[in-house]
Amino acid sequence: MTSSSGSRPKHLKSSPFKPAAEAEIKVFDVDDRVSHDMYGLGKVVKVDSHAVTVDFGSQAYRITPPFAKLHHL
């Protein structure tokens, strides 16, 4: 059984359960200041379709989605 919204079935208003929250898609741009839980403060230096490259001062790291540990400042 498929629904119009894709693979999830339609949420009924009479259901006692809350609908699943939509995942937030983070978007980064070049020169954004960011914070990473492991690497610290950095600056986005490159954005491509599959990852962002962030310069953390001593080293640059390529970080792939989902960006759970990467936050905008």
C-alpha positions as CSV (number, residue, x, y, z in Angstrom):
1,M,0.0,0.0,0.0
2,T,1.4,3.4,-1.0
3,S,0.1,6.8,-0.2
4,S,0.2,10.1,-2.0
5,S,3.0,11.4,0.3
6,G,5.4,8.6,-0.5
7,S,6.1,5.5,1.6
8,R,4.4,6.7,4.8
9,P,0.7,6.0,5.3
10,K,-1.6,9.0,5.8
11,H,-1.9,10.2,9.4
12,L,-5.5,10.0,10.7
13,K,-6.8,12.9,12.8
14,S,-8.5,10.4,15.1
15,S,-5.2,8.6,15.8
16,P,-3.9,8.9,19.5
17,F,-0.4,9.0,18.2
18,K,1.4,12.1,17.0
19,P,2.6,12.2,13.4
20,A,6.3,11.7,12.7
21,A,8.2,14.9,12.7
22,E,9.7,15.9,9.3
23,A,13.5,15.9,9.3
24,E,15.0,19.4,9.1
25,I,17.3,19.8,6.2
26,K,20.3,22.0,7.1
27,V,21.7,24.2,4.3
28,F,25.1,25.7,4.5
29,D,26.7,28.5,2.4
30,V,30.4,29.4,1.8
31,D,31.7,31.7,4.6
32,D,29.1,30.5,7.2
33,R,30.5,30.3,10.7
34,V,29.8,26.9,12.2
35,S,30.4,24.9,15.3
36,H,31.1,21.2,15.3
37,D,30.7,19.0,18.5
38,M,34.0,17.3,18.0
39,Y,36.2,19.8,16.0
40,G,35.0,23.2,17.4
41,L,34.5,26.5,15.6
42,G,35.1,26.7,11.9
43,K,34.2,28.4,8.6
44,V,32.6,26.7,5.6
45,V,35.0,27.0,2.7
46,K,33.3,24.7,0.1
47,V,29.8,23.4,-0.6
48,D,29.0,20.6,-3.0
49,S,26.0,18.4,-3.5
50,H,27.2,15.6,-1.1
51,A,29.1,17.4,1.6
52,V,30.5,20.7,3.0
53,T,34.2,21.4,3.7
54,V,34.9,23.3,6.9
55,D,38.2,24.9,7.9
56,F,38.7,24.5,11.6
57,G,42.0,26.5,11.7
58,S,44.5,23.7,12.1
59,Q,42.8,21.4,9.5
60,A,39.9,21.3,7.1
61,Y,37.3,18.4,7.2
62,R,34.7,17.3,4.7
63,I,31.5,16.6,6.5
64,T,28.6,14.7,4.9
65,P,24.9,14.8,5.7
66,P,23.1,14.4,8.0
67,F,24.9,17.4,9.7
68,A,23.8,16.3,13.2
69,K,27.0,17.6,14.9
70,L,27.3,20.8,12.8
71,H,25.5,23.9,13.8
72,H,25.2,27.4,12.5
73,L,26.5,30.3,14.6
